[in-house]
């Protein structure tokens, strides 16, 4: 009986050691996974990250049709600026610009689709939605706050030695888009496609530097809270009829609280 007891104690000690070893391995593995997850979150919009990692949704190829408000922006003559400014300075300025714009976008509930150099593509209304009008107003409020912040950044950059001003064009449109995962089994991209996306890009390209140009579809959702001037109809590539567009001036002071 004594020998059996000793054998049992030895086995228990061995099991305890194995359990501790496995526990440490699991803790280390969990730490590695948390670190990897944190790194991946930097490459995904928070809404998409949550949808994939917290809601246990599949990353397979799937799409849906939704009415979204889409936003495009880019820095005017950015290619010329990069030729005149040292690469270290332009990298610092571009990263600061994108960081500031991303912070404002996330504050207003936007889904950041992608950065293409200095260009930014954003949409409202997916994966989460609060209503078409609510998100159209949120997008407009975001764009105006971005322009206000850009004026401050421009002064800081000029004081730091930049030799030319920075102007950003912004286009906003509301319409039905196909949204979801596009790509191959090895490389997926959660994005939006469709004529509404193309029109937003055309509006941004037609916009005056430092201004915001919105489509009639967006204007009809935000006209009660914004002062905007209708521009002459635009002839847009890929669209058979002239496009009505409005240059945004400012939020209607009497109704700012509505945004």
DRENSE-157853 format. One record per residue (C-alpha): residue in three letters; residue number from 1; x negated, y, z. Coordinates in steps of 0.5 Angstrom, whole numbers. Example, Ala and Ser with C-alpha at 12.3 -4.5 7.8 and 13.67 -1.06 7.14 Angstrom:
2
vexse->Ala	seke->1	X->-25	Y->-9	Z->16
vexse->Ser	seke->2	X->-27	Y->-2	Z->14
***
This chain:
259
vexse->Unk	seke->1	X->0	Y->0	Z->0
vexse->Unk	seke->2	X->-6	Y->5	Z->2
vexse->Unk	seke->3	X->-9	Y->3	Z->-5
vexse->Unk	seke->4	X->-2	Y->5	Z->-9
vexse->Unk	seke->5	X->-2	Y->11	Z->-5
vexse->Unk	seke->6	X->-9	Y->13	Z->-7
vexse->Unk	seke->7	X->-7	Y->11	Z->-14
vexse->Unk	seke->8	X->-1	Y->15	Z->-14
vexse->Unk	seke->9	X->-4	Y->21	Z->-11
vexse->Unk	seke->10	X->-10	Y->21	Z->-17
vexse->Unk	seke->11	X->-5	Y->21	Z->-22
vexse->Unk	seke->12	X->-1	Y->27	Z->-19
vexse->Unk	seke->13	X->-7	Y->31	Z->-19
vexse->Unk	seke->14	X->-8	Y->29	Z->-26
vexse->Unk	seke->15	X->-1	Y->31	Z->-28
vexse->Unk	seke->16	X->-2	Y->37	Z->-24
vexse->Unk	seke->17	X->-8	Y->39	Z->-28
vexse->Unk	seke->18	X->-5	Y->37	Z->-35
vexse->Unk	seke->19	X->1	Y->41	Z->-33
vexse->Unk	seke->20	X->-3	Y->47	Z->-31
vexse->Unk	seke->21	X->-8	Y->46	Z->-38
vexse->Unk	seke->22	X->-1	Y->46	Z->-42
vexse->Unk	seke->23	X->2	Y->52	Z->-38
vexse->Unk	seke->24	X->-5	Y->56	Z->-40
vexse->Unk	seke->25	X->-4	Y->54	Z->-47
vexse->Unk	seke->26	X->3	Y->56	Z->-47
vexse->Unk	seke->27	X->1	Y->63	Z->-44
vexse->Unk	seke->28	X->-4	Y->64	Z->-49
vexse->Unk	seke->29	X->0	Y->62	Z->-55
vexse->Unk	seke->30	X->6	Y->67	Z->-53
vexse->Unk	seke->31	X->1	Y->72	Z->-52
vexse->Unk	seke->32	X->-2	Y->71	Z->-59
vexse->Unk	seke->33	X->5	Y->71	Z->-62
vexse->Unk	seke->34	X->7	Y->77	Z->-58
vexse->Unk	seke->35	X->1	Y->81	Z->-61
vexse->Unk	seke->36	X->2	Y->78	Z->-68
vexse->Unk	seke->37	X->10	Y->81	Z->-67
vexse->Unk	seke->38	X->7	Y->88	Z->-65
vexse->Unk	seke->39	X->3	Y->88	Z->-71
vexse->Unk	seke->40	X->8	Y->86	Z->-76
vexse->Unk	seke->41	X->13	Y->91	Z->-73
vexse->Unk	seke->42	X->9	Y->96	Z->-75
vexse->Unk	seke->43	X->10	Y->94	Z->-82
vexse->Unk	seke->44	X->18	Y->94	Z->-82
vexse->Unk	seke->45	X->23	Y->99	Z->-80
vexse->Unk	seke->46	X->26	Y->97	Z->-73
vexse->Unk	seke->47	X->33	Y->95	Z->-76
vexse->Unk	seke->48	X->30	Y->90	Z->-80
vexse->Unk	seke->49	X->25	Y->88	Z->-75
vexse->Unk	seke->50	X->31	Y->87	Z->-70
vexse->Unk	seke->51	X->35	Y->83	Z->-75
vexse->Unk	seke->52	X->29	Y->78	Z->-77
vexse->Unk	seke->53	X->26	Y->77	Z->-70
vexse->Unk	seke->54	X->32	Y->78	Z->-65
vexse->Unk	seke->55	X->38	Y->76	Z->-69
vexse->Unk	seke->56	X->35	Y->70	Z->-72
vexse->Unk	seke->57	X->37	Y->71	Z->-79
vexse->Unk	seke->58	X->34	Y->68	Z->-84
vexse->Unk	seke->59	X->29	Y->71	Z->-89
vexse->Unk	seke->60	X->31	Y->68	Z->-95
vexse->Unk	seke->61	X->33	Y->71	Z->-101
vexse->Unk	seke->62	X->40	Y->74	Z->-100
vexse->Unk	seke->63	X->44	Y->81	Z->-102
vexse->Unk	seke->64	X->50	Y->85	Z->-101
vexse->Unk	seke->65	X->54	Y->91	Z->-104
vexse->Unk	seke->66	X->54	Y->97	Z->-99
vexse->Unk	seke->67	X->56	Y->104	Z->-100
vexse->Unk	seke->68	X->49	Y->108	Z->-97
vexse->Unk	seke->69	X->46	Y->114	Z->-97
vexse->Unk	seke->70	X->39	Y->114	Z->-100
vexse->Unk	seke->71	X->34	Y->119	Z->-99
vexse->Unk	seke->72	X->27	Y->120	Z->-103
vexse->Unk	seke->73	X->22	Y->125	Z->-102
vexse->Unk	seke->74	X->15	Y->127	Z->-104
vexse->Unk	seke->75	X->9	Y->132	Z->-104
vexse->Unk	seke->76	X->9	Y->137	Z->-110
vexse->Unk	seke->77	X->3	Y->136	Z->-114
vexse->Unk	seke->78	X->0	Y->131	Z->-109
vexse->Unk	seke->79	X->-5	Y->129	Z->-114
vexse->Unk	seke->80	X->-8	Y->135	Z->-115
vexse->Unk	seke->81	X->-9	Y->136	Z->-108
vexse->Unk	seke->82	X->-12	Y->130	Z->-107
vexse->Unk	seke->83	X->-17	Y->132	Z->-112
vexse->Unk	seke->84	X->-19	Y->139	Z->-109
vexse->Unk	seke->85	X->-19	Y->136	Z->-101
vexse->Unk	seke->86	X->-24	Y->132	Z->-98
vexse->Unk	seke->87	X->-22	Y->124	Z->-98
vexse->Unk	seke->88	X->-22	Y->124	Z->-90
vexse->Unk	seke->89	X->-18	Y->131	Z->-89
vexse->Unk	seke->90	X->-13	Y->128	Z->-94
vexse->Unk	seke->91	X->-12	Y->122	Z->-91
vexse->Unk	seke->92	X->-11	Y->125	Z->-84
vexse->Unk	seke->93	X->-6	Y->130	Z->-87
vexse->Unk	seke->94	X->-2	Y->125	Z->-90
vexse->Unk	seke->95	X->-2	Y->120	Z->-84
vexse->Unk	seke->96	X->0	Y->126	Z->-80
vexse->Unk	seke->97	X->5	Y->128	Z->-85
vexse->Unk	seke->98	X->8	Y->121	Z->-85
vexse->Unk	seke->99	X->8	Y->120	Z->-78
vexse->Unk	seke->100	X->12	Y->126	Z->-77
vexse->Unk	seke->101	X->17	Y->124	Z->-82
vexse->Unk	seke->102	X->18	Y->117	Z->-80
vexse->Unk	seke->103	X->19	Y->120	Z->-72
vexse->Unk	seke->104	X->25	Y->124	Z->-75
vexse->Unk	seke->105	X->28	Y->119	Z->-79
vexse->Unk	seke->106	X->28	Y->114	Z->-74
vexse->Unk	seke->107	X->31	Y->119	Z->-69
vexse->Unk	seke->108	X->37	Y->120	Z->-74
vexse->Unk	seke->109	X->38	Y->112	Z->-75
vexse->Unk	seke->110	X->35	Y->112	Z->-82
vexse->Unk	seke->111	X->32	Y->105	Z->-85
vexse->Unk	seke->112	X->25	Y->107	Z->-87
vexse->Unk	seke->113	X->25	Y->103	Z->-94
vexse->Unk	seke->114	X->18	Y->104	Z->-96
vexse->Unk	seke->115	X->12	Y->109	Z->-97
vexse->Unk	seke->116	X->9	Y->110	Z->-104
vexse->Unk	seke->117	X->3	Y->114	Z->-103
vexse->Unk	seke->118	X->6	Y->121	Z->-101
vexse->Unk	seke->119	X->13	Y->119	Z->-103
vexse->Unk	seke->120	X->18	Y->116	Z->-98
vexse->Unk	seke->121	X->24	Y->112	Z->-99
vexse->Unk	seke->122	X->30	Y->112	Z->-94
vexse->Unk	seke->123	X->37	Y->110	Z->-93
vexse->Unk	seke->124	X->42	Y->110	Z->-88
vexse->Unk	seke->125	X->48	Y->105	Z->-87
vexse->Unk	seke->126	X->44	Y->98	Z->-87
vexse->Unk	seke->127	X->43	Y->93	Z->-83
vexse->Unk	seke->128	X->47	Y->97	Z->-78
vexse->Unk	seke->129	X->53	Y->102	Z->-80
vexse->Unk	seke->130	X->57	Y->107	Z->-76
vexse->Unk	seke->131	X->61	Y->110	Z->-82
vexse->Unk	seke->132	X->59	Y->113	Z->-89
vexse->Unk	seke->133	X->61	Y->120	Z->-87
vexse->Unk	seke->134	X->57	Y->119	Z->-81
vexse->Unk	seke->135	X->51	Y->117	Z->-84
vexse->Unk	seke->136	X->51	Y->122	Z->-90
vexse->Unk	seke->137	X->51	Y->127	Z->-84
vexse->Unk	seke->138	X->45	Y->124	Z->-81
vexse->Unk	seke->139	X->41	Y->124	Z->-87
vexse->Unk	seke->140	X->43	Y->131	Z->-88
vexse->Unk	seke->141	X->41	Y->133	Z->-81
vexse->Unk	seke->142	X->34	Y->129	Z->-82
vexse->Unk	seke->143	X->32	Y->132	Z->-88
vexse->Unk	seke->144	X->33	Y->139	Z->-85
vexse->Unk	seke->145	X->29	Y->137	Z->-79
vexse->Unk	seke->146	X->24	Y->135	Z->-84
vexse->Unk	seke->147	X->23	Y->141	Z->-87
vexse->Unk	seke->148	X->23	Y->145	Z->-81
vexse->Unk	seke->149	X->18	Y->141	Z->-78
vexse->Unk	seke->150	X->14	Y->141	Z->-85
vexse->Unk	seke->151	X->14	Y->149	Z->-84
vexse->Unk	seke->152	X->10	Y->148	Z->-78
vexse->Unk	seke->153	X->5	Y->143	Z->-80
vexse->Unk	seke->154	X->4	Y->147	Z->-86
vexse->Unk	seke->155	X->1	Y->153	Z->-82
vexse->Unk	seke->156	X->-3	Y->148	Z->-77
vexse->Unk	seke->157	X->-6	Y->145	Z->-84
vexse->Unk	seke->158	X->-8	Y->152	Z->-86
vexse->Unk	seke->159	X->-11	Y->154	Z->-80
vexse->Unk	seke->160	X->-15	Y->148	Z->-80
vexse->Unk	seke->161	X->-18	Y->150	Z->-87
vexse->Unk	seke->162	X->-13	Y->147	Z->-92
vexse->Unk	seke->163	X->-14	Y->152	Z->-98
vexse->Unk	seke->164	X->-7	Y->151	Z->-101
vexse->Unk	seke->165	X->0	Y->150	Z->-98
vexse->Unk	seke->166	X->4	Y->144	Z->-98
vexse->Unk	seke->167	X->11	Y->143	Z->-101
vexse->Unk	seke->168	X->16	Y->137	Z->-101
vexse->Unk	seke->169	X->22	Y->136	Z->-105
vexse->Unk	seke->170	X->28	Y->132	Z->-102
vexse->Unk	seke->171	X->34	Y->128	Z->-106
vexse->Unk	seke->172	X->40	Y->125	Z->-103
vexse->Unk	seke->173	X->45	Y->121	Z->-106
vexse->Unk	seke->174	X->51	Y->117	Z->-103
vexse->Unk	seke->175	X->53	Y->111	Z->-107
vexse->Unk	seke->176	X->54	Y->103	Z->-107
vexse->Unk	seke->177	X->47	Y->99	Z->-107
vexse->Unk	seke->178	X->45	Y->92	Z->-107
vexse->Unk	seke->179	X->41	Y->91	Z->-101
vexse->Unk	seke->180	X->38	Y->85	Z->-98
vexse->Unk	seke->181	X->32	Y->81	Z->-99
vexse->Unk	seke->182	X->28	Y->81	Z->-106
vexse->Unk	seke->183	X->22	Y->77	Z->-108
vexse->Unk	seke->184	X->19	Y->70	Z->-108
vexse->Unk	seke->185	X->19	Y->65	Z->-103
vexse->Unk	seke->186	X->12	Y->67	Z->-101
vexse->Unk	seke->187	X->13	Y->75	Z->-101
vexse->Unk	seke->188	X->20	Y->78	Z->-99
vexse->Unk	seke->189	X->22	Y->85	Z->-99
vexse->Unk	seke->190	X->28	Y->88	Z->-96
vexse->Unk	seke->191	X->30	Y->94	Z->-100
vexse->Unk	seke->192	X->36	Y->97	Z->-104
vexse->Unk	seke->193	X->37	Y->97	Z->-112
vexse->Unk	seke->194	X->42	Y->100	Z->-116
vexse->Unk	seke->195	X->44	Y->106	Z->-120
vexse->Unk	seke->196	X->45	Y->110	Z->-114
vexse->Unk	seke->197	X->38	Y->109	Z->-112
vexse->Unk	seke->198	X->36	Y->111	Z->-119
vexse->Unk	seke->199	X->40	Y->118	Z->-118
vexse->Unk	seke->200	X->37	Y->120	Z->-112
vexse->Unk	seke->201	X->30	Y->119	Z->-115
vexse->Unk	seke->202	X->32	Y->124	Z->-121
vexse->Unk	seke->203	X->35	Y->129	Z->-116
vexse->Unk	seke->204	X->29	Y->129	Z->-112
vexse->Unk	seke->205	X->25	Y->130	Z->-118
vexse->Unk	seke->206	X->29	Y->136	Z->-120
vexse->Unk	seke->207	X->29	Y->139	Z->-114
vexse->Unk	seke->208	X->25	Y->146	Z->-113
vexse->Unk	seke->209	X->19	Y->145	Z->-108
vexse->Unk	seke->210	X->21	Y->146	Z->-101
vexse->Unk	seke->211	X->28	Y->144	Z->-102
vexse->Unk	seke->212	X->34	Y->139	Z->-101
vexse->Unk	seke->213	X->38	Y->137	Z->-107
vexse->Unk	seke->214	X->44	Y->133	Z->-106
vexse->Unk	seke->215	X->49	Y->129	Z->-110
vexse->Unk	seke->216	X->57	Y->131	Z->-111
vexse->Unk	seke->217	X->58	Y->125	Z->-107
vexse->Unk	seke->218	X->54	Y->127	Z->-101
vexse->Unk	seke->219	X->57	Y->134	Z->-101
vexse->Unk	seke->220	X->64	Y->131	Z->-101
vexse->Unk	seke->221	X->62	Y->128	Z->-94
vexse->Unk	seke->222	X->58	Y->134	Z->-91
vexse->Unk	seke->223	X->61	Y->140	Z->-94
vexse->Unk	seke->224	X->64	Y->142	Z->-88
vexse->Unk	seke->225	X->58	Y->142	Z->-84
vexse->Unk	seke->226	X->53	Y->145	Z->-89
vexse->Unk	seke->227	X->52	Y->151	Z->-93
vexse->Unk	seke->228	X->50	Y->149	Z->-100
vexse->Unk	seke->229	X->50	Y->152	Z->-107
vexse->Unk	seke->230	X->52	Y->148	Z->-113
vexse->Unk	seke->231	X->47	Y->148	Z->-119
vexse->Unk	seke->232	X->48	Y->148	Z->-126
vexse->Unk	seke->233	X->50	Y->140	Z->-128
vexse->Unk	seke->234	X->44	Y->136	Z->-129
vexse->Unk	seke->235	X->42	Y->132	Z->-135
vexse->Unk	seke->236	X->39	Y->126	Z->-132
vexse->Unk	seke->237	X->36	Y->120	Z->-136
vexse->Unk	seke->238	X->40	Y->114	Z->-135
vexse->Unk	seke->239	X->47	Y->117	Z->-134
vexse->Unk	seke->240	X->51	Y->119	Z->-139
vexse->Unk	seke->241	X->55	Y->125	Z->-136
vexse->Unk	seke->242	X->52	Y->131	Z->-133
vexse->Unk	seke->243	X->51	Y->130	Z->-126
vexse->Unk	seke->244	X->53	Y->135	Z->-121
vexse->Unk	seke->245	X->48	Y->137	Z->-115
vexse->Unk	seke->246	X->48	Y->142	Z->-110
vexse->Unk	seke->247	X->42	Y->146	Z->-107
vexse->Unk	seke->248	X->42	Y->145	Z->-99
vexse->Unk	seke->249	X->41	Y->152	Z->-95
vexse->Unk	seke->250	X->42	Y->150	Z->-88
vexse->Unk	seke->251	X->47	Y->147	Z->-83
vexse->Unk	seke->252	X->54	Y->151	Z->-82
vexse->Unk	seke->253	X->52	Y->155	Z->-75
vexse->Unk	seke->254	X->59	Y->154	Z->-73
vexse->Unk	seke->255	X->59	Y->147	Z->-74
vexse->Unk	seke->256	X->52	Y->144	Z->-72
vexse->Unk	seke->257	X->55	Y->140	Z->-66
vexse->Unk	seke->258	X->59	Y->136	Z->-71
vexse->Unk	seke->259	X->52	Y->133	Z->-74
***
